[in-house]
């Protein structure tokens, strides 16, 4: 369904002869073309795809960026928590245009298109457009179904970083997100924040990562577990990012984590990048 397939990194780049830059794998120009693709860029694009399509597209921009970022990290060009400066400032966005029999979805990095897809009207069970994470009318979110909600952003985290063990920084971010969604400052018994905090404390006592509770365990179907929900706004994303970074030793956001998904959702909502 892609109108323009991203190019795979060359064998020479995979062998570590040089950084994989945006211009190597996408039809971009200017300063962006010369920038190495960084892990945080890939994580942000993955969050955006998860929010819009309900999954990371096979062979799509996020998958291409993840492969390139892994190569760049392996050869020491970028750090694990690094983001490209122009991407950090201008962001990753997804736009949708109505066309006959469907919608044209375009993905952008720093304002330049890196992928485009046609979604027929019957792509989501005849409902029109592409699949979104979550769904249904919950709480205040029913007033504006064109916006990505906090619950849906948390579900996107489950898709992007579902295998990652829950840490205290994740629990703090989930607590902040739940509070913004519900308007309640106290933890809800059995709610997402309570589950996340319990998981983070238990994980500290477990030696092997494979035995720990993951973000996917806590955040799967998050939208249906919230007692109330609302569209993500920039202020919500800032609160969650602050909570996550304050509780992390290196004060950085987890790639594909709660703060990253909330930031992607806020940008999508601000730019009116999802359903009309």
C-alpha positions in Angstrom: 0.0 0.0 0.0 3.0 2.3 0.2 3.4 4.9 -2.4 7.2 5.3 -1.7 9.0 2.5 0.0 11.9 3.5 2.3 15.3 2.2 1.1 17.3 -0.3 3.1 20.7 0.7 4.5 23.4 -0.4 2.1 25.7 -3.3 2.9 28.6 -0.9 3.3 26.7 1.0 6.0 25.6 -2.2 7.7 29.3 -3.1 8.0 29.9 0.1 9.9 31.7 2.1 7.1 29.6 5.1 8.0 26.5 6.4 9.7 23.1 5.7 8.1 21.7 9.1 7.4 18.2 10.2 6.5 19.2 10.9 2.9 20.4 7.3 2.6 17.0 5.7 3.3 14.4 8.4 2.6 13.8 10.9 -0.2 14.7 14.0 1.9 16.9 17.0 1.3 18.7 19.8 3.0 20.1 19.5 6.5 17.9 16.5 7.4 19.4 14.4 4.7 22.9 14.6 6.3 21.7 13.8 9.8 22.3 10.2 11.3 19.1 8.5 12.3 19.0 8.4 16.1 17.2 5.9 18.4 14.8 8.5 19.8 13.8 9.5 16.3 12.9 5.9 15.6 11.0 5.5 18.9 9.0 8.7 18.2 8.0 7.5 14.7 7.1 4.1 16.1 4.8 5.7 18.7 3.2 7.8 15.9 2.6 4.8 13.7 1.2 2.8 16.7 -1.2 5.7 17.5 -2.5 6.0 13.9 -2.3 2.4 12.6 -2.5 0.4 15.8 0.8 -1.3 14.9 4.3 -0.6 13.5 4.1 -0.9 9.7 6.2 -3.7 8.3 8.8 -2.1 6.0 7.5 1.4 6.9 9.4 4.4 8.1 9.5 3.4 11.7 10.9 0.0 11.0 13.4 1.5 8.6 14.4 4.1 11.2 14.8 1.4 13.9 17.1 -0.6 11.7 19.2 2.4 10.8 19.3 3.7 14.4 20.4 0.3 15.6 23.3 0.3 13.1 24.3 3.9 14.1 24.2 3.0 17.8 26.3 -0.2 17.2 29.0 1.7 15.4 29.1 4.4 18.0 27.7 7.3 15.9 24.7 8.0 18.2 23.8 7.2 21.8 20.9 5.0 22.9 18.9 8.0 24.3 19.9 10.4 21.6 17.5 12.3 19.2 18.4 14.3 16.1 18.3 18.0 16.8 16.0 18.9 13.9 13.7 16.1 14.8 13.6 17.1 18.4 12.6 20.6 17.4 10.3 20.0 14.4 9.0 16.6 15.4 7.4 13.6 13.7 3.9 14.0 12.3 1.3 12.1 10.4 -1.3 13.7 8.2 -4.3 12.3 6.5 -6.1 13.5 3.3 -9.5 12.2 2.2 -9.4 10.8 -1.4 -12.0 8.8 -3.4 -12.6 5.4 -1.8 -10.2 6.0 1.1 -7.6 8.2 2.7 -4.0 9.0 1.9 -1.8 8.9 5.0 1.6 10.6 4.9 4.4 10.4 7.5 6.8 13.3 8.1 10.1 13.8 9.8 11.0 17.5 10.5 8.4 18.5 7.9 9.7 16.2 5.1 7.6 13.2 3.8 9.2 9.8 4.5 6.3 7.5 3.7 2.8 7.6 2.2 0.1 5.0 2.2 -3.4 4.6 0.8 -6.0 3.2 3.2 -9.2 2.0 1.5 -12.5 2.7 3.2 -13.0 -1.0 4.0 -9.5 -1.3 5.6 -10.9 -1.3 9.1 -14.0 -3.5 8.8 -15.7 -1.0 6.5 -15.4 1.8 9.0 -13.1 3.8 6.8 -9.5 4.8 7.3 -6.7 3.0 9.1 -7.0 1.3 12.4 -6.3 3.3 15.6 -5.1 1.9 18.8 -7.9 1.4 21.2 -11.3 2.8 20.3 -14.9 3.1 21.5 -16.5 6.0 23.4 -15.1 6.4 26.9 -15.7 9.3 29.2 -14.9 12.8 27.8 -13.1 11.3 24.8 -16.5 10.7 23.1 -16.8 14.4 22.5 -14.0 14.4 20.0 -13.3 11.0 18.3 -10.8 12.7 15.9 -8.2 13.0 18.7 -5.8 10.5 20.2 -6.7 9.9 23.9 -4.4 9.3 26.9 -5.6 5.7 27.0 -4.7 5.2 23.4 -1.3 6.7 23.9 -0.7 4.3 26.8 -1.8 1.4 24.5 0.7 2.6 21.9 3.4 2.3 24.6 2.4 -1.3 25.1 3.0 -1.9 21.4 6.3 0.1 21.2 7.9 -1.0 24.4 5.8 -3.9 25.6 8.7 -6.2 26.4 10.4 -3.7 28.7 10.2 -4.4 32.4 8.4 -1.7 34.4 10.6 0.6 36.4 9.8 3.4 38.9 10.1 6.0 36.2 7.5 4.2 34.1 5.2 3.9 37.0 5.6 7.6 37.7 4.8 8.5 34.1 1.7 6.1 34.1 0.5 7.7 37.4 0.8 11.2 35.9 -1.0 10.1 32.7 -3.8 8.5 34.7 -4.2 11.6 36.8 -4.5 13.8 33.7 -7.0 11.4 32.2 -9.3 11.2 35.2 -8.7 14.5 36.9 -8.0 12.6 40.2 -4.8 13.2 42.1 -5.0 9.9 44.1 -4.3 6.5 42.8 -7.4 4.5 41.9 -7.4 1.1 43.7 -6.5 -1.5 41.1 -6.0 1.2 38.5 -3.1 1.5 36.0 -0.9 3.6 38.3 -1.4 1.2 41.2 -0.6 -1.8 39.0 2.5 -0.1 37.6 3.8 0.9 41.0 3.3 -2.6 42.3 5.1 -4.0 39.3 8.0 -1.7 39.6 8.5 -2.5 43.2 8.3 -6.2 42.5 10.6 -6.1 39.6 13.4 -4.7 41.8 13.3 -7.9 43.7 13.5 -10.1 40.5 16.9 -11.0 39.0 16.0 -12.0 35.5 14.3 -9.5 33.1 12.3 -12.3 31.5 10.6 -12.9 34.9 9.7 -9.3 35.4 6.3 -7.6 34.8 6.5 -5.6 31.5 4.9 -2.4 30.2 2.8 -4.6 27.9 1.5 -6.5 30.9 0.3 -3.3 32.6 -0.8 -1.2 29.6 -2.5 -3.7 27.3 -6.1 -2.4 26.8 -5.2 0.7 28.9 -8.0 2.7 27.3 -10.7 0.3 28.6 -9.1 0.2 32.1 -9.2 4.0 32.7 -12.3 5.2 34.6 -12.2 8.3 32.4 -10.2 9.4 29.3 -9.5 12.6 27.3 -7.6 13.7 24.3 -3.9 14.3 24.8 -2.9 17.9 25.1 0.6 19.4 25.2 0.3 20.1 28.9 -0.5 16.5 29.5 2.6 15.3 27.6 4.8 17.8 29.6 3.5 16.6 32.9 4.1 13.0 32.0 7.6 13.7 30.6 8.5 15.6 33.8 7.3 12.7 36.0 9.2 10.1 33.9 12.5 12.1 33.8 12.5 13.0 37.5 12.3 9.4 38.5 15.0 8.1 36.1 18.6 8.1 37.1 19.9 9.7 33.9 16.8 12.0 33.6 16.1 10.8 30.0 12.8 9.5 28.5 12.6 5.9 27.6 12.5 5.4 23.8 9.0 4.4 22.9 7.9 4.8 26.5 5.0 6.6 28.1 6.4 10.1 27.7 7.4 9.4 24.1 4.0 8.1 23.2 2.2 11.0 25.0 4.5 13.5 23.1 3.7 11.9 19.8 -0.1 11.9 20.6 0.0 15.6 21.6 1.7 16.5 18.3 -0.8 14.5 16.3 -3.7 16.2 18.0 -2.1 19.6 17.8 -1.5 19.3 14.0 -5.0 17.7 13.5 -3.1 14.8 12.0 -5.7 12.1 12.6 -9.2 11.5 11.5 -11.2 14.5 10.2 
